[in-house]
Amino acid sequence: MIVGCFAGPFVEELYFRGFLLPGMERYAKSWAWVLNAVLFSFYHFFSPWENSGRIIALLPVIFWVWRTRNIRFSIFTHILLNTGGAVMMLIAIFSAPAA
């Protein structure tokens, strides 16, 4: 839970929004944030069926980070989404009827 909900999202955001996004602006200018969303989605190769939804959901967050030059919002959002998913998974596991 610690790695999946906190450390993982923190490191991913530091890399994708803190390091990669500013570097992409040299090549993609005003489309860097869109390309960053696509690359981030494809980085999650273990769930390719979620790529289109992930891209659409992340575009506003990444645009905000790109516009304000502040990754704190994306770190908070990423941690919140991962933690929410983990909590829902735990609820599903523990509320399942015993076999």
Secondary structure, DSSP 8 states (H G I E B T S, - for coil): -HIIIIIHHHHHHIIIIIIIHHHHHHHHGGGHHHHHHHHHHHH-TT-GGGHHHHHHHHHHHHHHHHHHT--HHHHHHHHHHHHHHHHHHHHHHHHS---
